[in-house]
């Protein structure tokens, strides 16, 4: 009911935003006020807190936010395992997420019910590591010239050593006819006590100088011999592919 000396207005008016200045010592603070004429009183609103935009956060803070994501997730309508795995950066994707929660989900990973609690984080990471280890067995190579060349090429790729299968094979057949125990006992190197050995006929000093880590320290070892010779050829000729005669 209106108090003495007051009356209600017959027409409603739009809300009027005003600024009141509250003095605090010698300074003035601007406070937004909203007058609600239908209520007959003014209501003071606190200053709005500006929203923080995720895009404006430094990359480090965004990464930290992902790292502190909850370890459990409640399935919502329209969710799929692949969607959840992508949104929460689950290592190993939806397969790892399913393996971690197989007992809760059941035999069909395509069917997950809203409200189901899924485990994320460390458990999913462990499952992903296990799945990766199972799905990616170590590469094996045949114990013959083809296998030796292919294994050497894989090692060369890791160390940035150029060379092709055909370039290596061509030079091997010329130098040793594919015999990893071949040795030259008649040329000047042999006379000097350092005969050429192995598939690509490398002398011991050159083998030691251009030996590639991860291969045997044995110039008769097929893979070690090929890799060291290709490393030497790359340094001197640019690639074993550029070698077409004695080198």
TIMI-712604 format. One record per residue (C-alpha): residue in three letters; x, y, z. Coordinates in pm, whole numbers, padded with zeros to 5 digits, always signed. Example, Ala and Ser with C-alpha at 12.3 -4.5 7.8 and 13.67 -1.06 7.14 Angstrom:
% residues 2
ALA+01230-00450+00780SER+01367-00106+00714
//
This chain:
% residues 247
UNK+00000+00000+00000UNK+00142+00348-00083UNK+00263+00559+00209UNK+00132+00907+00303UNK+00191+01172+00041UNK+00264+00914-00231UNK+00055+00777-00511UNK+00095+00507-00773UNK+00151+00613-01128UNK-00121+00515-01366UNK+00118+00424-01651UNK+00418+00193-01641UNK+00742+00347-01770UNK+01048+00168-01905UNK+01328+00091-01664UNK+01562+00388-01639UNK+01932+00323-01579UNK+02100+00593-01375UNK+02441+00648-01227UNK+02475+00744-00862UNK+02804+00863-00729UNK+02887+00744-00380UNK+03162+00945-00220UNK+03442+00770-00041UNK+03660+01041+00101UNK+03774+01257-00187UNK+03683+01002-00458UNK+03356+00920-00622UNK+03251+00565-00722UNK+02999+00524-01004UNK+02730+00271-00915UNK+02464+00164-01168UNK+02110+00199-01034UNK+01794+00059-01187UNK+01466+00219-01093UNK+01172-00020-01110UNK+00864+00204-01126UNK+00626-00087-01094UNK+00772-00175-00757UNK+00791+00182-00639UNK+01153+00145-00528UNK+01505+00154-00669UNK+01715-00163-00665UNK+02093-00139-00660UNK+02269-00393-00883UNK+02630-00502-00822UNK+02880-00427-01094UNK+02880-00698-01358UNK+03188-00920-01366UNK+03322-00942-01720UNK+03310-01293-01865UNK+03646-01459-01918UNK+03693-01572-02274UNK+03873-01905-02304UNK+04022-01800-02634UNK+04199-01510-02464UNK+04375-01736-02212UNK+04742-01809-02273UNK+04817-02152-02420UNK+04971-02261-02089UNK+04647-02189-01900UNK+04439-02372-02160UNK+04669-02674-02132UNK+04645-02659-01752UNK+04265-02651-01776UNK+04270-02968-01986UNK+04511-03137-01746UNK+04276-03072-01453UNK+03967-03206-01629UNK+03749-03429-01405UNK+03835-03798-01392UNK+03470-03895-01436UNK+03206-03784-01686UNK+02829-03819-01679UNK+02689-03916-02019UNK+02441-03666-02166UNK+02176-03715-02434UNK+02340-03726-02778UNK+02685-03824-02646UNK+02901-04088-02812UNK+03227-04237-02691UNK+03419-04071-02975UNK+03269-03731-02892UNK+03351-03765-02521UNK+03704-03887-02593UNK+03769-03593-02827UNK+03627-03328-02592UNK+03827-03455-02293UNK+04150-03535-02482UNK+04144-03900-02378UNK+04466-04070-02483UNK+04388-04356-02719UNK+04053-04210-02827UNK+03717-04380-02784UNK+03874-04728-02793UNK+04071-04658-02475UNK+03766-04495-02315UNK+03560-04805-02394UNK+03824-05045-02260UNK+03836-04848-01934UNK+03457-04853-01896UNK+03370-05184-02064UNK+03202-05327-01754UNK+02976-05024-01719UNK+02896-04986-02089UNK+02849-05348-02184UNK+02931-05533-02504UNK+02815-05261-02745UNK+03031-04943-02738UNK+02779-04768-02966UNK+02513-04770-02694UNK+02569-04555-02385UNK+02281-04437-02171UNK+02242-04082-02034UNK+02354-04051-01674UNK+02614-04327-01703UNK+02936-04234-01519UNK+03248-04288-01728UNK+03600-04294-01593UNK+03849-04060-01761UNK+04211-03965-01700UNK+04477-04195-01560UNK+04281-04514-01614UNK+04211-04421-01975UNK+04576-04332-02032UNK+04688-04669-01899UNK+04440-04848-02124UNK+04557-04645-02422UNK+04919-04736-02356UNK+04824-05102-02332UNK+04617-05085-02651UNK+04902-04915-02837UNK+05151-05177-02722UNK+04922-05455-02842UNK+04825-05296-03173UNK+05178-05194-03275UNK+05413-05491-03248UNK+05782-05439-03316UNK+05873-05458-03684UNK+06063-05773-03777UNK+06290-05810-04078UNK+06391-06119-04269UNK+06744-06245-04211UNK+06848-06200-04574UNK+06970-05924-04803UNK+06620-05782-04852UNK+06559-05770-04475UNK+06902-05621-04402UNK+06851-05340-04653UNK+06501-05261-04524UNK+06614-05256-04160UNK+06906-05033-04251UNK+06676-04794-04439UNK+06453-04767-04130UNK+06755-04676-03914UNK+06882-04435-04177UNK+06545-04258-04184UNK+06567-04197-03808UNK+06912-04040-03847UNK+06840-03841-04163UNK+07078-04046-04380UNK+06971-04042-04748UNK+06960-04350-04967UNK+06721-04581-05149UNK+06667-04956-05165UNK+06781-04970-05526UNK+07092-04761-05458UNK+07198-04987-05172UNK+07116-05311-05352UNK+07308-05207-05665UNK+07622-05125-05469UNK+07600-05436-05250UNK+07584-05664-05553UNK+07885-05494-05708UNK+08096-05492-05389UNK+08018-05832-05231UNK+07750-06013-05437UNK+07539-06006-05119UNK+07787-06196-04899UNK+07805-06031-04552UNK+08134-06219-04478UNK+08310-06095-04791UNK+08664-05960-04740UNK+08920-05813-04979UNK+09267-05951-04904UNK+09453-05829-05212UNK+09419-05448-05262UNK+09619-05162-05107UNK+09392-05148-04801UNK+09458-05516-04736UNK+09831-05456-04780UNK+09805-05181-04517UNK+09637-05422-04275UNK+09286-05274-04303UNK+09103-05493-04557UNK+08758-05399-04685UNK+08484-05607-04523UNK+08117-05692-04544UNK+07833-05622-04781UNK+07956-05278-04887UNK+08328-05346-04836UNK+08407-05094-04562UNK+08747-05072-04395UNK+08749-05071-04013UNK+08858-04704-03966UNK+08576-04583-04193UNK+08329-04816-04023UNK+08418-04679-03678UNK+08410-04317-03797UNK+08066-04350-03960UNK+07911-04612-03732UNK+07548-04530-03659UNK+07415-04567-03300UNK+07165-04847-03264UNK+07360-05088-03486UNK+07624-05345-03389UNK+07986-05237-03356UNK+08086-05509-03601UNK+08176-05435-03962UNK+08062-05784-04063UNK+07714-05723-03923UNK+07497-05674-04235UNK+07278-05390-04104UNK+07565-05211-03931UNK+07781-05241-04243UNK+07514-05106-04479UNK+07421-04820-04246UNK+07778-04708-04182UNK+07864-04727-04553UNK+07555-04521-04644UNK+07648-04266-04376UNK+07997-04238-04525UNK+07861-04217-04881UNK+07619-03941-04776UNK+07905-03737-04628UNK+08129-03779-04933UNK+07892-03815-05230UNK+07558-03687-05101UNK+07398-04033-05102UNK+07474-04399-05168UNK+07252-04352-05472UNK+07526-04139-05627UNK+07786-04417-05597UNK+07831-04619-05914UNK+08181-04761-05868UNK+08458-04804-05617UNK+08426-04550-05341
//
